[in-house]
């Protein structure tokens, strides 16, 4: 009496981890079914599923489609008869041979009447093991091939790498709106690609790519004043980077968060982001330098002079190993370190030192193209303007401040810092024409937006 499909499942469960050949042999022994059916049940397929797998394996072998139906399959299972072509196809499907599938008989001699019983046993065992060994080798190779199958070409990943490099290197050449549209399209492309078949290495690289693109999108959102959106993208970047075990992307996401919290008046959250980022930043990397700068200005804003000075000392040590200026979103340079020093000294009330650091940075920026780091230039000019205002020169302050808000590239952080300077002018020189002039300048910029 034939066992049911459910019973065959029990046998498969009991022999879990064994080759399909062993499971099929046990089903034949216990259930008395034909080998074709036993092999199908050993794989856990319905007849329709087996037909689909047969078509797939035949197609993979370059064989023409014969349009096999359920009736034909059931005839194989009940009669054990199939033409030579189908015997070959079924042997490919089950990684075995026509003899094992019961389509023909092996007439190879196994010895005469005087054959030693031990030899018979040895040959019998060999006859059982040999197909298994052959199947196992074939299966192992097939498993390797399966792990290498992918629907993603190398040019696709190369294109995404190039896009990320372009966004990072030429960030300031794009408007925030242009950058958002382009990077968002690439980010959704990554979502589509992750639905396809790929290797483990490719999936990991796609997750890293998703992380980089989300950091870019976070900065684009921040520049447009949408910090909640920006923070959502930094969280997305960290998630994908952690899944792919990419510490560098985590560090850059935290650097972006620290900036967003800093300019939105949330220094304690900025401090947490910077400290967490430092734990992930690779030693000697640009991310580590940037996050050291974040810690410097955050401690200064919190009025914690000692850790601010310690961080600034460390930052200046980094300056000796940095180029004077490096453009790009994911870069560090000596001029940025001077600018961070100016910002930090302003928060600590060291106005003269802040002015000297800001002037040094501004002189470097003046030698560059107006499109080279325009946001950083503008912030440094505003720090210089604030220092001048505190030191008693409102007219000079307005000159620098007006130049800052006329930057070639709009960013919400510039307006945020400009309002801080406006507050200094209004408190210190409430009746000055320079104060009114700068106030009107800010209103014009905001009205234009």
Secondary structure as the mmCIF struct_conf table of DSSP 4:
data_model
#
loop_
_struct_conf.conf_type_id
_struct_conf.id
_struct_conf.beg_label_comp_id
_struct_conf.beg_label_asym_id
_struct_conf.beg_label_seq_id
_struct_conf.end_label_comp_id
_struct_conf.end_label_asym_id
_struct_conf.end_label_seq_id
HELX_LH_PP_P HELX_LH_PP_P1 UNK A 2 UNK A 4
HELX_RH_AL_P HELX_RH_AL_P1 UNK A 5 UNK A 14
TURN_TY1_P TURN_TY1_P1 UNK A 15 UNK A 17
BEND BEND1 UNK A 18 UNK A 18
HELX_RH_AL_P HELX_RH_AL_P2 UNK A 20 UNK A 31
HELX_RH_AL_P HELX_RH_AL_P3 UNK A 35 UNK A 43
TURN_TY1_P TURN_TY1_P2 UNK A 44 UNK A 44
HELX_RH_AL_P HELX_RH_AL_P4 UNK A 47 UNK A 60
TURN_TY1_P TURN_TY1_P3 UNK A 61 UNK A 62
HELX_LH_PP_P HELX_LH_PP_P2 UNK A 63 UNK A 65
HELX_RH_AL_P HELX_RH_AL_P5 UNK A 70 UNK A 79
HELX_RH_AL_P HELX_RH_AL_P6 UNK A 84 UNK A 94
TURN_TY1_P TURN_TY1_P4 UNK A 95 UNK A 95
BEND BEND2 UNK A 96 UNK A 96
TURN_TY1_P TURN_TY1_P5 UNK A 98 UNK A 102
BEND BEND3 UNK A 103 UNK A 104
TURN_TY1_P TURN_TY1_P6 UNK A 113 UNK A 114
HELX_RH_AL_P HELX_RH_AL_P7 UNK A 117 UNK A 148
BEND BEND4 UNK A 151 UNK A 151
HELX_RH_AL_P HELX_RH_AL_P8 UNK A 154 UNK A 169
TURN_TY1_P TURN_TY1_P7 UNK A 170 UNK A 170
HELX_RH_3T_P HELX_RH_3T_P1 UNK A 171 UNK A 173
BEND BEND5 UNK A 174 UNK A 174
HELX_RH_AL_P HELX_RH_AL_P9 UNK A 176 UNK A 193
TURN_TY1_P TURN_TY1_P8 UNK A 194 UNK A 195
BEND BEND6 UNK A 196 UNK A 196
HELX_RH_AL_P HELX_RH_AL_P10 UNK A 200 UNK A 223
TURN_TY1_P TURN_TY1_P9 UNK A 224 UNK A 225
HELX_RH_AL_P HELX_RH_AL_P11 UNK A 227 UNK A 243
TURN_TY1_P TURN_TY1_P10 UNK A 244 UNK A 245
HELX_RH_AL_P HELX_RH_AL_P12 UNK A 247 UNK A 263
TURN_TY1_P TURN_TY1_P11 UNK A 264 UNK A 265
HELX_RH_AL_P HELX_RH_AL_P13 UNK A 267 UNK A 280
BEND BEND7 UNK A 281 UNK A 281
HELX_LH_PP_P HELX_LH_PP_P3 UNK A 282 UNK A 282
TURN_TY1_P TURN_TY1_P12 UNK A 283 UNK A 284
BEND BEND8 UNK A 285 UNK A 285
HELX_RH_AL_P HELX_RH_AL_P14 UNK A 286 UNK A 301
TURN_TY1_P TURN_TY1_P13 UNK A 302 UNK A 303
HELX_RH_AL_P HELX_RH_AL_P15 UNK A 305 UNK A 319
TURN_TY1_P TURN_TY1_P14 UNK A 320 UNK A 321
BEND BEND9 UNK A 322 UNK A 322
BEND BEND10 UNK A 324 UNK A 324
BEND BEND11 UNK A 328 UNK A 328
TURN_TY1_P TURN_TY1_P15 UNK A 329 UNK A 330
HELX_RH_AL_P HELX_RH_AL_P16 UNK A 334 UNK A 348
TURN_TY1_P TURN_TY1_P16 UNK A 349 UNK A 349
HELX_RH_AL_P HELX_RH_AL_P17 UNK A 351 UNK A 366
TURN_TY1_P TURN_TY1_P17 UNK A 367 UNK A 367
BEND BEND12 UNK A 368 UNK A 368
TURN_TY1_P TURN_TY1_P18 UNK A 370 UNK A 371
BEND BEND13 UNK A 372 UNK A 373
HELX_RH_AL_P HELX_RH_AL_P18 UNK A 374 UNK A 390
TURN_TY1_P TURN_TY1_P19 UNK A 391 UNK A 392
HELX_RH_AL_P HELX_RH_AL_P19 UNK A 394 UNK A 405
TURN_TY1_P TURN_TY1_P20 UNK A 406 UNK A 406
BEND BEND14 UNK A 408 UNK A 409
HELX_RH_AL_P HELX_RH_AL_P20 UNK A 412 UNK A 428
TURN_TY1_P TURN_TY1_P21 UNK A 430 UNK A 431
HELX_RH_AL_P HELX_RH_AL_P21 UNK A 433 UNK A 448
#
